[in-house]
Amino acid sequence: MRKLAFIALVAFASPAIAEDVTMDSTLGTTIQEVQASLTAMGYEVRKAEMEDGKIEVYFVRDGKMGEVYVSTQTGAVTKLEVKG
């Protein structure tokens, strides 16, 4: 019985796997925070850099490639493109 209770606790405490990044997502205000957020959501980060005052990150998941721009002020997604 204890084993079952432990498994249930772990299942409910674990974050959802493969959460999608959307225009409503808040990912962080630094490159490191954005990379960590995307990685936790199940994405593989390919490249991250600053461009025009925003954080630009290229990512891949499930055969789909994407690019996201994030505000360094709010951590909110300002532009999102997913291909594939």
C-alpha positions as CSV (number, residue, x, y, z in Angstrom):
1,M,0.0,0.0,0.0
2,R,2.8,2.4,0.8
3,K,4.4,1.8,-2.6
4,L,1.1,2.7,-4.3
5,A,0.8,5.9,-2.3
6,F,4.4,6.8,-3.1
7,I,3.8,6.3,-6.9
8,A,0.6,8.4,-6.7
9,L,2.5,11.2,-4.9
10,V,5.3,11.2,-7.5
11,A,2.8,11.2,-10.4
12,F,0.9,14.2,-9.0
13,A,4.0,16.1,-8.0
14,S,5.8,15.7,-11.4
15,P,5.3,18.5,-13.9
16,A,3.4,17.8,-17.1
17,I,5.6,16.3,-19.8
18,A,5.8,18.0,-23.2
19,E,4.1,21.2,-22.3
20,D,3.8,23.5,-25.4
21,V,5.3,27.0,-25.6
22,T,2.6,29.6,-26.6
23,M,2.3,33.3,-27.0
24,D,0.9,33.3,-23.4
25,S,4.1,31.6,-22.0
26,T,6.4,33.4,-19.6
27,L,9.9,31.8,-19.9
28,G,12.3,34.1,-18.0
29,T,14.2,37.3,-18.3
30,T,17.7,35.8,-19.0
31,I,19.0,33.5,-21.6
32,Q,19.7,30.9,-18.9
33,E,16.1,31.1,-17.5
34,V,14.6,30.8,-21.0
35,Q,16.8,27.8,-21.9
36,A,15.9,26.1,-18.6
37,S,12.2,26.7,-19.1
38,L,12.2,25.3,-22.6
39,T,14.2,22.3,-21.5
40,A,11.8,21.6,-18.7
41,M,9.0,21.8,-21.2
42,G,10.6,19.0,-23.2
43,Y,12.3,21.1,-25.9
44,E,15.9,20.7,-27.1
45,V,17.5,24.2,-27.2
46,R,19.8,24.4,-30.3
47,K,20.9,28.1,-30.1
48,A,20.2,31.0,-27.8
49,E,21.4,34.6,-28.2
50,M,20.4,38.3,-27.7
51,E,19.0,40.0,-30.8
52,D,17.5,43.5,-30.9
53,G,17.2,43.6,-27.1
54,K,15.2,40.3,-27.0
55,I,16.2,36.8,-26.2
56,E,16.1,34.6,-29.3
57,V,16.1,30.8,-29.0
58,Y,15.9,28.1,-31.6
59,F,14.5,24.8,-30.4
60,V,13.4,21.3,-31.5
61,R,10.8,18.8,-30.2
62,D,9.0,15.9,-31.8
63,G,10.6,16.7,-35.2
64,K,9.3,20.3,-35.2
65,M,11.7,23.2,-35.2
66,G,10.9,26.6,-33.8
67,E,12.1,30.0,-32.8
68,V,10.9,32.1,-29.9
69,Y,11.7,35.7,-29.0
70,V,11.3,36.6,-25.3
71,S,11.2,40.0,-23.6
72,T,14.1,40.6,-21.1
73,Q,11.8,43.0,-19.2
74,T,8.8,40.7,-18.6
75,G,10.0,37.2,-19.7
76,A,6.9,37.0,-21.9
77,V,7.0,35.5,-25.4
78,T,6.8,38.3,-28.0
79,K,7.1,36.2,-31.2
80,L,6.8,32.5,-31.8
81,E,7.3,30.5,-35.0
82,V,7.1,26.7,-35.2
83,K,7.9,24.8,-38.4
84,G,7.2,21.2,-39.3
